[in-house]
Amino acid sequence: MLTGRQAGSPFTLLTSGQNSIAGNLRRRLRRLLLAASALSVGGLTGAGLVPAAAQGTWVEFPDMPSARAEIPHAVLDGQIYVPGGFENRGATSTVEVYDTVTRSWSRIADLPVRMHHLHMVAHQETIFVLGGYEGNSFSASSRVLEYDAAGKRWIERARMPTARGAGAAVQLDGRLYVLGGAAFGSAMSTVESYDPSTDTWQQHAPMSARREHLAAAVIGGKIYAVGGRVQSSLGTANSAVLEAYAPDSDSWTRLAPMPTRRGGLAAAALKGKLYTFGGEIPGTFDETEAYDPATDSWQTMTPMSVARHGIGASAVGDTIYVIAGAPVVGFSTTNVNTGFIPPASTATNPSDTEPEVHSLKIFPNPSSGLLVVETRSGQPVRGRLEVYDILGRRVVDQNVISTKHLRRTLDLSALPAGTYIVTLRTGAAWQSRAFQLSN
């Protein structure tokens, strides 16, 4: 049955004693509430609202056919390639492609070997895989693969001088750079680049900080490397380091550190800014943060709808796509396909800049397992009503259209005990409340 705070409280926040996943949920809900304003038990206009115009908005796209994690993304002609990674049975060689125009998925030739924590870059009319880990072990690879679309096959190229996985890769001025990573459990600061036109490799100045599970992107002719972690006898140390590489001087410059230390994150550049997503340890992160090179400053953005690590990020048009990943620390998978639209790109006309504001309230019924969801604004409601479990899996998804205020009763008695989040998405805004099911 459902349990909740009494006296008509609109939602129940979790208390201490839960596992790390529940801790992530508490942290996310606190940020959702504080982003709007202070909490009031008696009802609050816009409680829990995260306006897209201020911090960006998240949207959903068709799920990837397979659930995978520890995967990069690469974009070519508006299509996002997602190779290898871990699935439930271990490492995989699957390569799936998402078409951002038709919003559909397809599959190309499998990699010749199962790989995870790999590096992928698009260049000219094809894509390249540059190292990673092979098989179910963490055996570092120097393998370089180029996809032959006409022949529907992968072709081996000159191997990378330093075998590694869990690094970051970008393309800049016709060269494919691989940054950091790890081999045999040891993080590195190594930077090497591949020239596809000559099939040769070149070494560059190392990063100032050795790290693996980092992320990188290119802005204004420079490579920005951010976050990551280092394993030591003392445990895992996440990094907040942000540094930029200038090819003309072969040098790195330290910049303002990322607000949230994390590894296993993803990054993408869009319209001159760097955006970072997710990560892990402790727990999984839903943080979305933006860096502006013009001011050397960071801004906190709308958090991810599903906290994940082992992800990639790719910018197409005005949207940054963050696909699949691991919702739980270590080995786990999901197939969600989400997109982040930064604030400057959320509106296509002036009327779109004003989010629809509705005060969301929920009323658990302890005896029947029914959950009543209500808005008291008296305004028409058009959107989606969703319920997610603690792993970020959507268990309820309903269209909602109401000419006045919304009142909807959900029968959740068939769901297992646990913690859930109900979300109302209306226009350019969304609101969330947490509750628990118990036997």
C-alpha positions, 0 to 999 in steps of 0.5 A: 500500500501507499504511505505518505505524510499525513495532514494532507501533505502534498508529498513525502520526502525520504529519510536517512537509512536508505541506500545510495540510490535513495540518497540520489533521489533525495538530492535530486528532489531537494534541488527541484524544490529549491530551484523553484522556491521554499517548500510549504506544506499548505500548498505552494504555487509552482512547487517543485517547478523547474522552468526551462527558460532559466535552466534548460529543459529535458525531453524524451525520445524513442528508447534505444532498442538495447539497454547498455552502459559505458558507451560513447556517442558520435554524430555523423549527418544528424545520426548518433552512433552508439557502439559496444558497452556493457549489456546485462550479459556482459560486453557487447559488439552491438552498434545502434544508430539513432536518426534525429530526423526520423526519430528511429533506430537502426543497426549497422555491422557489429564491431569485430570484437566485444568492447566497452569503455571505448572511444568513438569519433566521427570524421568526414564521412565515417566513424572511428573507434580508438581503443577501449577495453575488450571482452568482459575483462578490462584488458586495454586495447590499442585497436583502431577501427574505421567503419566502411559503410559501403562494405558494411564492415569495420577496417583495422587501421594503425594501432594507437601507441598507448593501449587504454580505455575509459578515456575521451576522444574528440576531432579537431582540425582533421586529427582524432585526439584520445585523452587520458584513460587507464590501463591495468587500473592506472590512470594516465594523462597521455594525449595522442592524436591520429591522422586518418589521411596518413594513418599515423599517430602523434604524441602531444603535451600531456594533461596537467592531471592524470585521470580516467572516466573523463569527458571532453569537447571542442570549443573555438579551436580548443579541446576542453577536458573535464572531470574524471577520476583516479583509483588509488590505494585510498579508494576512488578520487573524483576530479573537478579539473577543467583544462583546455588544450591549444594545438598551436602551442601544444599546451594545457591551461587550467580553468575554473573547476567544475562545481561537482566532482565526478567521473563517468560523466559525459560532455558536449559543446553547443553554441560556445558552451560546454555542458556536462552530464551525470557521473558516479561515486558516491551514487549516481549523479543527475547533475547538469552543469554548463561552462562559459569560456567567455567568463570562465564560469559555471552554471547549474542547469536542470538535472537529468530526469534519470541519473546515470553514468557510463554515458555519452553526449552528442549535440545535434541542432539545438539538442544534446542527446544523452542516451542509455547508461547505468542508473546504479553505481557499477554494472547496470543498464538502461535504454532511455533516450533523453535530450537536453535543450539549453535555455537559449534554445527552448523557445521558437516564438515569444509565447513559448518562453512562458512555461505552464505553471501548475501546482502539483499535489499528490494524495496517497491512500494507505488502505487502497494503493490508489494515488490521487494526483491533482493541480489546483491552479484552475487552468487547463492542463495539457501534458504527460503524467509519468511515474518512475521507479527508483532505477529510473524506469517509467512504470506509468505514462499517460497523456493528460488533457483537462479543461480545468484543473487536473484530478487523476487517480492512479491504481498502483497496487500492482507495483512492488514496494519501493520509492517512486517519483511522479512527474507532471510535464506541461509545456516547457516545465515539469514538476516531481513529487516522491512517494513510497509503496509498501506491503 
